[in-house]
Amino acid sequence: MNADTLRTVSVSPRSADRVPPAVILAAGAGMRLREGNGGRPKPLTELLGLSLLERSILSCRAAGVDECYVVVGYAPERIIHLIDELEARDGISITVVRNPDWETGNGSSALAAFSHLTGPFLLLMCDHVFDPAILRLLMAAGDGSDSCFLAVDRHIERVFDLEDATKVRLDGECITAIGKEVTPFDGVDTGLFLCSPALLHALEKPTGGGERSLTRAIRHLIQQREIRAVEVGDRFWVDVDTPESLSHARGVLLANLAKPSEDGFISRWLNRRVSLWLSSHCASTRLSPDAITLASFLIALSGAALFAVGSYLWTFLAGLLVQLASIVDGCDGEIARLKFQTSRFGAWADTVLDRYADVAVVAGISLGHWHTHPTAFTLLGTVLALTGFILASYARKEHVLRYGSEPPGGHLARLSKRDVRLFVLFAGALLNRPFEAMILVGAASHLAVGVHFLTASRGDRMPRKA
Amino acid sequence: MNADTLRTVSVSPRSADRVPPAVILAAGAGMRLREGNGGRPKPLTELLGLSLLERSILSCRAAGVDECYVVVGYAPERIIHLIDELEARDGISITVVRNPDWETGNGSSALAAFSHLTGPFLLLMCDHVFDPAILRLLMAAGDGSDSCFLAVDRHIERVFDLEDATKVRLDGECITAIGKEVTPFDGVDTGLFLCSPALLHALEKPTGGGERSLTRAIRHLIQQREIRAVEVGDRFWVDVDTPESLSHARGVLLANLAKPSEDGFISRWLNRRVSLWLSSHCASTRLSPDAITLASFLIALSGAALFAVGSYLWTFLAGLLVQLASIVDGCDGEIARLKFQTSRFGAWADTVLDRYADVAVVAGISLGHWHTHPTAFTLLGTVLALTGFILASYARKEHVLRYGSEPPGGHLARLSKRDVRLFVLFAGALLNRPFEAMILVGAASHLAVGVHFLTASRGDRMPRKA
């Protein structure tokens, strides 16, 4: 059977509808990295709470892949132990493929998985840390096609160790040359493939010296113009080979946890910096995102209780606690995204508890103010602030429900977000004017809802023909 | 060209992706109905704020159809005037087809539209009032098929004038006989078709006496087993031929405005009954749904203001106003659904204004209570009720956003809905205990959020493999 027949036989039209399985190569010893990771096999190297192999498998699942083949070679027992744990804990289907010839090159490891594969498959190395969205790009490109696809990064300036990286030259989408010494080059090989079985056939061809290198097989397909490039754009990836690149991967993962499109002003410039630092330390503990949500809630409640006392010292401490709660509120999502522990309940509970925390803080500040101002104005101010806090968020959610997107955000909308709100309360507490700060933010929030209302009403009244 | 070639030529595979155009027959004089409608041509007969023709066209648009052909015959000028208005106001593409031979039967009207049609089309009579979902059923059945489809109602007991109705006999999905005198029969012809051009070809066949009847052409296709039935299930339709059936259609339309799955206990047994009666009278006025939303909001605000006064007489009146606001709150949606005026802004504004109205009512009741109880407990009670009112709704919305569906509703969830909430405030006002009633509902709402929280947390922790 030559490469062409194999390809036409096995890539049936049905395959376009299915998610391809992933083959993860985890057979090497990773000598260059072992100095920095306590002598563990490379796949078990820990990075922000997950081993490299765990992260590869969970990245595949996050991209929608439900079937993984992990090829093991060096120190297989410890790796198999980890896989058994993962299968039991997360319910992922993982097949272990042993490659006793792992020392002959990573091509032999890919070949070891061959007997399990009947159609296209994703191929990745467990020492590559990457954005799961890249796998989705590959799958979208491969949908209905029977070529091989390699994810290529054209942002050459961001590649960590460019000298050691595998370069590619392109002719349109088609890859025409690959190798560490290729010049000139158009991009860098990210190590993420969507393969047709043609690749495995190319691997089977005998080579001099018995070495089976993936790069060699890929070169063969490139000569036949069989491999196309998929650009990864801004999506991150890091090849982890040395203690330095491990540390670089850590920085890249953390930098990708912020949400530039959603984060308010204070989040971006203050909270995220601290919360990312906190998260990087919490990641290696067993603290779950839900536990952090609860911690942030309890810190806010303590702040609320201190506000209710009313004297400056307690107010000052209360302000600090509220700002701390606002920072910790970022960590649950960061840890969840970092360790693939996001859940619908987590997201729902986080949002609802945030509202309850806000309510408690308003009640605390109002009671504190009550000691010196037991009047109807305190009552009405409380109503104003409380409803402003909740309804600004409510109107936003309702907009997402009805329109399928966040409302267009002006400055006022950004000012009514939680990070800014709690920061103003913190600042108010420092100045011993928490009630006034609360009224200010409450009024701004109502104003934001009003502006949102006017904008939406104008938008909907545009003639439908336009 | 015979029927078969025509069919294969014109129903190209592309047609499956497109929404077919609709042909609406509006050429008849409707003599039986004219006694009751002031002598207007039948298509202009008014029913709950819209003429029959207007309702047909807007029903098509609601089903996703963006191209209508209206065949006119009797009194064409007045009908064309209405169509011009509709095109200008609603931005629908409507082509008028004149049929000078309208007196030879409705078949000639269908045939008049022939030159405009190159693929499948929906065929309906302007004197049929129906649920737009039936058109979607027909389109789904016709997707990728080149048969004709007739929407058939098997709930024979609900057909208004069974004796006058056109019956059908079925063999599986295939219609084997049609006519007023068919016995035994399995269902009733609703007058809604998805046709292939084969129907038009059958119409072109010469008949004795020059009469071109649709039923005759359909019978011809039935002999060739070319017409399949699509069951309408519970979806409503009424054939309007007489003043009695017009009045029946009115009742059916109103009965279909309630939302049994969403309505709370008080909505179902009290509010809907009054609001439907109100809506049936408002429908023929120019009152827009948004204006009714605003009216309900202003009524609630007046109630809130009266609550703030504090004496029993005003409290009593305030309670009545709040309950009235709750009832009127149903009318905006009813009118919008009845007259095809639903909008995303309308839905969003209705929900956000409801929350503001609730806030105002809580503030009013709290201020009223304040006169006799100026204590911190009033303040805390206000916070409790206010946040309960808003957060019960907030947690529900957030659940829809995260899970894509309403949370499973127990009794407690139903008790925390707005209709019940406002009714309890009304009852509290009658007993001169509005503050206590407010605390009660507020506490129940928080309890509902708590139960919801526990249920959601348990649901998410089930093992993923199961």
Interface residues (C-beta under 8 A of the other chain):
Chain A: D90 G91 S343 R344 F345 G346 A347 W348 A349 T351 V352 R355 Y356 V359 V362 A363 S366 L367 W370 P374 A376 T378 L379 L380 T382 V383 L386 T387 I390 L391 S393 Y394 A395 K397 E398 H399 V400 L401 R402 Y403 V449 F453 A456 S457 G459 D460 R461 P463 R464 K465
Chain B: D90 G91 S343 R344 F345 G346 A347 W348 A349 T351 V352 R355 Y356 V359 V362 A363 S366 L367 W370 P374 A376 T378 L379 L380 T382 V383 L386 T387 I390 L391 S393 Y394 A395 K397 E398 H399 V400 L401 R402 Y403 V449 F453 A456 S457 G459 D460 R461 P463 R464 K465
